[in-house]
Amino acid sequence: MVVVGAQIVFDHPDKVMGTKKPTQVLRFLNEMSAIVITGASSGIGESLIKTIVKLGYSGSICNLSRTKPAFFLQKKYQHFACDLSDADALAQAADLLMKYLNTAVRDGPILLINNSGFGAYGPFQDLERARQTQLIDLNIRAMVDLTHRLLPCLLERGGVIANVASIAGFQPCPILATYGASKSFVLDWTLALGEDLRGTGVRTLAVCPGPTSTDFFRNAGFGDARLDVPGQSADDVASETLLALANGKRLIVTGWRNRWLVRLSRFLPLLLLTRISGSVLRRLRNSVAE
Ligand SMILES: NC(=O)c1ccc[n+]([C@@H]2O[C@H](COP(=O)([O-])OP(=O)(O)OC[C@H]3O[C@@H](n4cnc5c(N)ncnc54)[C@H](OP(=O)(O)O)[C@@H]3O)[C@@H](O)[C@H]2O)c1
């Protein structure tokens, strides 16, 4: 990793899954008869599924997102086209998904990965209301809705639910207020759900990446913002996530720098932490404006 000026420099994806206990991960994956993911069309979701396929996973893979993943060429990969921020569209896609699971993949545990999400960067008062509510609909409501729809099936067959939160979920995030709060929800909800499900044969994992090299920043309106923090590649996040799943972890903060950041932030009073987080994120805004 190299940091040049105020530029985010992503780790090179030189640690592909092959170097991180692939046998153990594949053993876990092959216990799952199907993997259901949201947002495998790009970024972290795409890396997760590509890594899973590269490892030799033999079960079915289902994706829900607006765009079909470019690598979904084989019949065993099912794409359910859906804008998950639209409650009716989600209900229709979930019905089709359930029909598919009940006919084509009748037995065995299911791995559900709620990964779709986006951010909206800027002071709340400057952002469009519709975009803010859409963010809540996707990052929060869709995750809760889809999980609740699939849960009876998971409770019957066993399974794991992995929800992609963020290190943004550990503190308030001025300039990313709604996004940060949505990820606090994902984090808290996933940990609490894990407790509710104790002893049922279904467990949860909260995944907390830090800055990761994907389309996220452009889509969130950072423009060509240069972030003064080192980031990870999507492949590295995917690889750490899969290992955490195989190890039965309940919470993972990916990347050692992110783990330190989260640990240090625990020592600060919440109001001070909010100010610091705001000043870091505001600096990014200034660098966009320059
Ligand atoms: N990148 C980071 O720095 C970072 C850090 C921490 C956490 N995360 C989280 O990681 C997750 C994945 O983000 P990413 O970084 O991989 O960003 P990304 O490359 O922009 O991918 C976002 C994914 O979400 C899907 N999505 C967006 N809107 C959707 C909608 N309305 N309905 C269904 N699917 C939708 C997209 O698919 P379609 O466009 O095809 O619908 C895409 O596959 C998000 O939850 C994000 O908050 C990212």
The ligand as an SDF file (V2000), in Angstrom:
LIG
                    3D

 48 52  0  0  0  0  0  0  0  0999 V2000
  -16.9300    0.3770   -1.4920 N   0  0  0  0  0  0  0  0  0  0  0  0
  -16.7970    0.7190   -0.2370 C   0  0  0  0  0  0  0  0  0  0  0  0
  -15.9100    1.4990    0.1450 O   0  0  0  0  0  0  0  0  0  0  0  0
  -17.7190    0.1090    0.8140 C   0  0  0  0  0  0  0  0  0  0  0  0
  -17.3230    0.1970    2.1530 C   0  0  0  0  0  0  0  0  0  0  0  0
  -18.1360   -0.3510    3.1250 C   0  0  0  0  0  0  0  0  0  0  0  0
  -19.3190   -0.9690    2.7560 C   0  0  0  0  0  0  0  0  0  0  0  0
  -19.6820   -1.0330    1.4500 N   0  0  0  0  0  0  0  0  0  0  0  0
  -20.9500   -1.6880    1.1200 C   0  0  0  0  0  0  0  0  0  0  0  0
  -20.7090   -2.7680    0.2460 O   0  0  0  0  0  0  0  0  0  0  0  0
  -21.9010   -3.0460   -0.4960 C   0  0  0  0  0  0  0  0  0  0  0  0
  -21.5330   -3.2210   -1.9490 C   0  0  0  0  0  0  0  0  0  0  0  0
  -21.0590   -1.9870   -2.4460 O   0  0  0  0  0  0  0  0  0  0  0  0
  -19.8610   -1.8740   -3.4900 P   0  0  0  0  0  0  0  0  0  0  0  0
  -18.7750   -1.1460   -2.8300 O   0  0  0  0  0  0  0  0  0  0  0  0
  -19.5630   -3.1940   -4.0820 O   0  0  0  0  0  0  0  0  0  0  0  0
  -20.5040   -0.8740   -4.5290 O   0  0  0  0  0  0  0  0  0  0  0  0
  -20.9540   -1.0800   -6.0640 P   0  0  0  0  0  0  0  0  0  0  0  0
  -19.8290   -1.5840   -6.8860 O   0  0  0  0  0  0  0  0  0  0  0  0
  -21.5930    0.2170   -6.4290 O   0  0  0  0  0  0  0  0  0  0  0  0
  -22.0630   -2.2370   -5.9910 O   0  0  0  0  0  0  0  0  0  0  0  0
  -23.3450   -1.9990   -5.4860 C   0  0  0  0  0  0  0  0  0  0  0  0
  -24.2330   -3.1780   -5.8380 C   0  0  0  0  0  0  0  0  0  0  0  0
  -25.5450   -2.8930   -5.3080 O   0  0  0  0  0  0  0  0  0  0  0  0
  -26.4940   -3.1140   -6.3250 C   0  0  0  0  0  0  0  0  0  0  0  0
  -27.6010   -2.1740   -6.2230 N   0  0  0  0  0  0  0  0  0  0  0  0
  -27.5440   -0.8220   -6.2030 C   0  0  0  0  0  0  0  0  0  0  0  0
  -28.7770   -0.3070   -6.2320 N   0  0  0  0  0  0  0  0  0  0  0  0
  -29.6410   -1.3620   -6.2730 C   0  0  0  0  0  0  0  0  0  0  0  0
  -31.0540   -1.4780   -6.3250 C   0  0  0  0  0  0  0  0  0  0  0  0
  -31.8500   -0.4050   -6.3370 N   0  0  0  0  0  0  0  0  0  0  0  0
  -31.5930   -2.7280   -6.3650 N   0  0  0  0  0  0  0  0  0  0  0  0
  -30.7950   -3.8300   -6.3630 C   0  0  0  0  0  0  0  0  0  0  0  0
  -29.4730   -3.7750   -6.3050 N   0  0  0  0  0  0  0  0  0  0  0  0
  -28.8930   -2.5490   -6.2700 C   0  0  0  0  0  0  0  0  0  0  0  0
  -25.7780   -2.8650   -7.6230 C   0  0  0  0  0  0  0  0  0  0  0  0
  -26.4050   -3.6260   -8.6590 O   0  0  0  0  0  0  0  0  0  0  0  0
  -27.2680   -2.9580   -9.8530 P   0  0  0  0  0  0  0  0  0  0  0  0
  -26.6960   -1.6020  -10.1290 O   0  0  0  0  0  0  0  0  0  0  0  0
  -27.1250   -3.9450  -10.9770 O   0  0  0  0  0  0  0  0  0  0  0  0
  -28.6750   -2.9130   -9.3350 O   0  0  0  0  0  0  0  0  0  0  0  0
  -24.3740   -3.3870   -7.3340 C   0  0  0  0  0  0  0  0  0  0  0  0
  -24.2710   -4.7400   -7.6670 O   0  0  0  0  0  0  0  0  0  0  0  0
  -22.8590   -1.8900   -0.2310 C   0  0  0  0  0  0  0  0  0  0  0  0
  -23.8250   -2.2900    0.7220 O   0  0  0  0  0  0  0  0  0  0  0  0
  -21.9510   -0.8170    0.3640 C   0  0  0  0  0  0  0  0  0  0  0  0
  -22.6360    0.0520    1.2310 O   0  0  0  0  0  0  0  0  0  0  0  0
  -18.9080   -0.5220    0.4600 C   0  0  0  0  0  0  0  0  0  0  0  0
  1  2  1  0
  2  3  2  0
  2  4  1  0
  4  5  1  0
  4 48  2  0
  5  6  2  0
  6  7  1  0
  7  8  2  0
  8  9  1  0
  8 48  1  0
  9 10  1  0
  9 46  1  0
 10 11  1  0
 11 12  1  0
 11 44  1  0
 12 13  1  0
 13 14  1  0
 14 15  2  0
 14 16  1  0
 14 17  1  0
 17 18  1  0
 18 19  2  0
 18 20  1  0
 18 21  1  0
 21 22  1  0
 22 23  1  0
 23 24  1  0
 23 42  1  0
 24 25  1  0
 25 26  1  0
 25 36  1  0
 26 27  1  0
 26 35  1  0
 27 28  2  0
 28 29  1  0
 29 30  1  0
 29 35  2  0
 30 31  1  0
 30 32  2  0
 32 33  1  0
 33 34  2  0
 34 35  1  0
 36 37  1  0
 36 42  1  0
 37 38  1  0
 38 39  2  0
 38 40  1  0
 38 41  1  0
 42 43  1  0
 44 45  1  0
 44 46  1  0
 46 47  1  0
M  CHG  2   8   1  16  -1
M  END
$$$$
